[in-house]
Amino acid sequence: MPKAAKASKKSGGGTPYDRKGGGGGGGNGKATNTNIFKFDKDYGQHILKNPGISDAIVDKAFLKPTDVVVEIGPGTGNITVRALEKAKKVIAIDIDPRMGAEVTKRVQGTPLAKKLEVILGDVIKMPEMPPCDALISNTPYQISSPLIFKMLAMPNPPRVAVLMFQREFAKRLVARPGDALYSRLSVNVNFWATCKHIMKVGKQNFKPPPKVESDVVRIEPLIGSARPNIAFEEFDGLLRIAFNRKNKTLYAGFNQKEVLNMCERNYKVYCTLNNIPIDESLASAADIAAAGATTDDAMDVEMDDDAQDNENEEENNDDEAMEEDEDEDMPVFFKEQNDANTKDSKTPSKNPKSKVALIVKAKLNKVLASTGLADKRARMCDQNDFLKLLLAFHEEGIHFS
């Protein structure tokens, strides 16, 4: 009986999270939390226990009383409750049913319960994200990139997103040309949205503590007339080539055999769709010489770039690892066509050069020369450079998706 009375006293508020400060509070409450949950690191469950940071995340979203908020991975509800106090409705999406139950219990019997909707499932595998005015999340690190692109792909993206990421990933989001972490991710996200670093969050603010530090980033997607009227697949296809090795010149990058093969295939499709006759007969030695399409110049440039790359070998290895991470994280609806093209391009052609191949190579080099970007490296190019390049390629019938 004494034990029963003691348990009743602890549960007087209805849940173990009713104490001031939410999850991660005093000693007794902390022990109760540990007994209730064994946090699943496979789901990226590192519960934010610092109430000041939870407040800051919600405050930086500048929520209105009429806003609908989507929260990804609500955990035990420390951020959720604060958002419910300021917004019209919060839709909490979690893959773990235990967390869905806990965030529901957190507000059970209070006026906030009517404003909460819990959806169980993997947000990345959902056909579409629920429409919302704001997106907030202590983001599971393994879905950082696909979550951003899924949000940006929405027909009507939220007004603002305040998201917590691993520090290195957050730095890549806000990186600028010339920065060490400037990458394809940096260009893509900042092309479709504006990103701003909010604050650093030490790993001691989580339970259990992760192995890495975290940062909070505010993302404001471009909407309406400000939204670029360009297919993501096209822009990203160009960036994939440019950032394949970002310390090479763009001339060397676009004169790789795999890139030339891919552009040739796409050019044939373009000509077919637009009823443009093309000559697919084999090119003679005289044709190759006349077109100046020997590989010597490209090889010389690549050798010069390899010397530069050797000076930055460690940096390049890191870049390639980050690019592989981006490819793994990129959601299917953004990458499947590009992956198919990449797969095809890895099969080298053993056939002699065709006349259309010479035309495509000449068009590529013409664009690089006319834009003045042939000798520039991707890590030093800004959005305007890539847009200028893409427009010039399109005018020559060269596409990348």
BELCORFEN-V397516 format. One record per helix or strand. SS is the DSSP state (helix for helix, strand for strand). FROM is the first residue (numbers start at 1). TO is the last residue. Records with the same first field share a line. If there is no record, write none. Layout:
SS: FROM-TO / FROM-TO
This chain:
helix: 2-10 / 27-36 / 41-43 / 51-59 / 78-84 / 97-107 / 111-115 / 141-152 / 167-173 / 184-192 / 203-205 / 224-226 / 232-242 / 250-254 / 257-273 / 285-291 / 296-311 / 313-329 / 332-345 / 355-370 / 378-380 / 383-395
strand: 47-48 / 68-72 / 89-94 / 116-120 / 134-138 / 160-166 / 193-201 / 206-207 / 214-221 / 249-249 / 282-282 / 354-354 / 377-377
